[in-house]
Amino acid sequence: MGWIPTKDEIIDEANNYENSKFFAKSKNQLVTFILIISGMSIFLIGSFGIGWAGIAINLVLAGFIYRNHRWAIIVFALMYSADKILMISMGARPTSQLIFWAVAMLGSYSAYRVASQLKANQKELNG
């Protein structure tokens, strides 16, 4: 699958979902990204504060994303976007923030589309 998946790639991933390997699934790629950024944040924060709440929320959302909950994908994308805007407004380097943001948004987009296709496939099966 490319950076921005085509409709055919989304349908193919959804149709072969049960037989796909772990990292071949968009949602698993997004969950892995969340785990990596959460781990990086733990080392950067150092002391207790509001940052820990954000990490905890991201980890909870990762659990729901792993179970293909579309609302969790949207909430993560919105929260991560707000975080990147806040970081840039506080003086963080925009280039690195925008790169992480782009990866998160592309992963969220792919995972959301596949989860939607899986739901559509399930509706077709149930009649």
LINHU-V635740 format. One record per backbone hydrogen bond with DSSP energy under -1.0 kcal/mol. NH is the residue of the N-H (numbers start at 1). CO is the residue of the C=O. E is the energy in kcal/mol with one decimal. If there is no record, write none. Layout:
# LINHU-V635740
nh->NH co->CO e->E
nh->NH co->CO e->E
This chain:
# LINHU-V635740
nh->10 co->6 e->-2.1
nh->11 co->7 e->-2.5
nh->12 co->8 e->-2.5
nh->13 co->9 e->-2.5
nh->14 co->10 e->-2.5
nh->15 co->11 e->-2.7
nh->16 co->12 e->-1.9
nh->17 co->14 e->-1.0
nh->24 co->21 e->-1.1
nh->25 co->22 e->-1.3
nh->29 co->25 e->-1.6
nh->30 co->26 e->-2.1
nh->31 co->27 e->-2.5
nh->32 co->28 e->-2.3
nh->33 co->29 e->-2.0
nh->34 co->30 e->-2.4
nh->35 co->31 e->-2.4
nh->36 co->32 e->-2.4
nh->37 co->33 e->-2.7
nh->38 co->34 e->-2.2
nh->39 co->35 e->-2.3
nh->40 co->36 e->-2.5
nh->41 co->37 e->-2.2
nh->42 co->38 e->-2.1
nh->43 co->39 e->-1.5
nh->44 co->40 e->-1.4
nh->45 co->41 e->-2.3
nh->46 co->42 e->-1.2
nh->47 co->45 e->-1.3
nh->54 co->50 e->-1.6
nh->55 co->51 e->-2.0
nh->56 co->52 e->-2.5
nh->57 co->53 e->-2.5
nh->58 co->54 e->-2.4
nh->59 co->55 e->-2.3
nh->60 co->56 e->-2.2
nh->61 co->57 e->-2.8
nh->62 co->58 e->-2.2
nh->63 co->59 e->-1.4
nh->64 co->60 e->-1.6
nh->65 co->61 e->-3.0
nh->66 co->62 e->-2.4
nh->68 co->65 e->-2.3
nh->69 co->64 e->-2.0
nh->73 co->69 e->-1.2
nh->74 co->70 e->-2.1
nh->75 co->71 e->-2.6
nh->76 co->72 e->-2.5
nh->77 co->73 e->-2.4
nh->78 co->74 e->-2.6
nh->79 co->75 e->-2.8
nh->80 co->76 e->-2.9
nh->81 co->77 e->-2.0
nh->82 co->78 e->-2.4
nh->83 co->79 e->-2.3
nh->84 co->80 e->-2.3
nh->85 co->81 e->-2.2
nh->86 co->82 e->-2.4
nh->87 co->83 e->-2.7
nh->88 co->84 e->-2.4
nh->89 co->85 e->-2.3
nh->90 co->86 e->-1.3
nh->91 co->88 e->-1.4
nh->92 co->87 e->-2.5
nh->97 co->93 e->-1.8
nh->98 co->94 e->-2.8
nh->99 co->95 e->-2.0
nh->100 co->96 e->-2.3
nh->101 co->97 e->-2.3
nh->102 co->98 e->-2.5
nh->103 co->99 e->-2.2
nh->104 co->100 e->-2.3
nh->105 co->101 e->-2.7
nh->106 co->102 e->-2.5
nh->107 co->103 e->-2.3
nh->108 co->104 e->-2.4
nh->109 co->105 e->-2.7
nh->110 co->106 e->-2.3
nh->111 co->107 e->-2.5
nh->112 co->108 e->-2.7
nh->113 co->109 e->-2.3
nh->114 co->110 e->-2.4
nh->115 co->111 e->-2.5
nh->116 co->112 e->-2.4
nh->117 co->113 e->-2.2
nh->118 co->114 e->-2.8
nh->119 co->115 e->-2.0
nh->120 co->116 e->-2.3
nh->121 co->117 e->-2.8
nh->122 co->118 e->-2.2
nh->123 co->119 e->-2.1
nh->124 co->120 e->-2.0
nh->125 co->121 e->-1.9
nh->126 co->122 e->-2.0
nh->127 co->123 e->-1.0
